[in-house]
Amino acid sequence: MGSLSIWHWIVVIAVVLLLFGRGKISDLMGDVAQGIKAFKKGMQDDEKTAEKTEPVKSIDHNASPQAATRSDVGSKAV
């Protein structure tokens, strides 16, 4: 009683075929296949962009010492 026999599976498959029909199931499987292909293509595109290295950007700390020396920061003018 706890497991499904072959007759249970035959009835379930028959009901699914009656509800959806052969055409709808094949269309659904085609859509699933297209989705899988699009997913794989997207994963390959991500790997290709990850392989490209961007040039290293550096910040010159001594470029503008005038902007760093502000005396009015944090003080209140009365």
Backbone hydrogen bonds, N-H to C=O, Kabsch-Sander energy under -0.5 kcal/mol:
donor,donor_aa,acceptor,acceptor_aa,energy
9,W,5,S,-1.5
10,I,6,I,-2.1
11,V,7,W,-2.1
12,V,8,H,-2.3
13,I,9,W,-2.5
14,A,10,I,-2.3
15,V,11,V,-2.3
16,V,12,V,-2.3
17,L,13,I,-2.5
18,L,14,A,-2.2
19,L,15,V,-2.4
20,F,16,V,-2.7
21,G,16,V,-0.5
21,G,17,L,-1.7
24,K,20,F,-0.7
25,I,21,G,-1.4
26,S,22,R,-2.1
27,D,23,G,-2.2
28,L,24,K,-2.4
29,M,25,I,-2.4
30,G,26,S,-2.0
31,D,27,D,-2.2
32,V,28,L,-2.1
33,A,29,M,-2.2
34,Q,30,G,-2.2
35,G,31,D,-2.1
36,I,32,V,-2.2
37,K,33,A,-2.3
38,A,34,Q,-2.4
39,F,35,G,-2.1
40,K,36,I,-2.5
41,K,37,K,-2.4
42,G,38,A,-2.2
43,M,39,F,-2.2
44,Q,40,K,-2.1
45,D,41,K,-2.2
46,D,42,G,-2.0
47,E,43,M,-1.8
48,K,44,Q,-2.1
49,T,45,D,-2.1
50,A,46,D,-1.7
51,E,47,E,-1.5
52,K,48,K,-1.0
60,D,58,S,-0.5
61,H,59,I,-0.8
63,A,60,D,-1.1
68,A,64,S,-0.6
69,T,65,P,-0.7
69,T,66,Q,-0.5
70,R,68,A,-1.1
75,S,72,D,-1.0
